[in-house]
Amino acid sequence: PNAPLAHVGLKALGSLRLEKGYRDYGHDMDNTDTLIQCGLGFTCDFEKPNGFLGQESVQAEKAAGVKQLPKRLCSVLVKDPEAMLYHGEIVYRD
C-alpha cells in the first residue's frame, strides 16, 4: 500500500515503452511503414480464414528477408551519457 513512488516524466515513459518493444504510431511508424519494417510481422495471423487486407504484400516482404527492406525500425545505443536524441536525427551507418 505504501510503495515508494516517484514522478518519472514523459521522456522516461517513452524510453520504457521502447524497451518493451511498444510502437508509437506517428512517432516510431506511420502509414508509409509496413508491418515487417516496424518489426510487427509477428502480429499477423496468416492462418486467418479470410486473411486480411495486404496479406499477400506482407508475406512477400517477409519471404524476401530483412536484408531486402528499404528501411527498418531499430534502436540506437549512444555511449555518450551527455548526448540527447529527441526525434528525427539522421543516423549514418557503414
N, C-alpha and C positions, 0 to 999 in steps of 0.2 A: 504493500500500500504506500509506503513512503520511499519509493525508489528515487535515487538521485537523478534528476532530470536537468537538462541544460538546453538552451537555445542553440541550434546548430546552424541556422541560416540557410538561405536558399541555395547558395553555391555548394554547401555540404550535401544537401539533398540531391542535387544534380550529380555530384560525384558518386554518392552511394547508389543512385539509380544506374549509373554506368557500370559500376562494379557488379551489379546483379544482372546486367545484360538487358535491362529495360530500354526501349527506344522511345524517344520523344518525337512525335510527328511534328514536322515543321522545324525541328532543330537538328535531329540526327538523320532524318529521312523526310522525303516529301513524295508527291505524286510522280516525280520523274525517276524515282528509285524502284528497283524490283525487290521482291522478297529475298532472292538469292544474294543480291548486292548488300542488303541490310543484314544478312545472316539470319533471316527468319524463315528459311526454307523448311525447317522442322515443324512449322505451324501448319503446313499444307497436309490435307488429308487426300492423298492420291487415290484412295480406295473408296471415296465417297460415291454413292450410287450414280448420281447425275453429274459428278465432277464439280468444277467451279469455274467461274469466268477467268480466262487466262491460263488455265491448267496446262495447255499444250506449250505455251511460252515458258512457263516456269519449269516444266520437265525438260525442255530443250536446253535451257540455260543451265540447269543442274547437271545434265548429261555432258555438256561441253566442258565443265570443270571450272574451278575457281580461277585458274590462270588465264582463262579466256574472257574474264569480266572486264569491261571498260573502267569500272570503278568499284570500290568495295569499302564498306564501313570498317574502320579499325580503330583501335585505341593507340595513343602515343604516350610513352613514358618519358617525361622530361626529368633528367637527373639534377638539374639546377633548381634548388628549392625556391629561389627568388623569382624565377620565370612564371608568368601568369598567362595562360591561354584561355581566351574567352569564347571565341566562336569565329569561324571563317578564316583562320590563319592558313596560309599556304605552307604545306609541308612537302619538301623535295626529298626524293629518295634515289639511290643508285639503281 
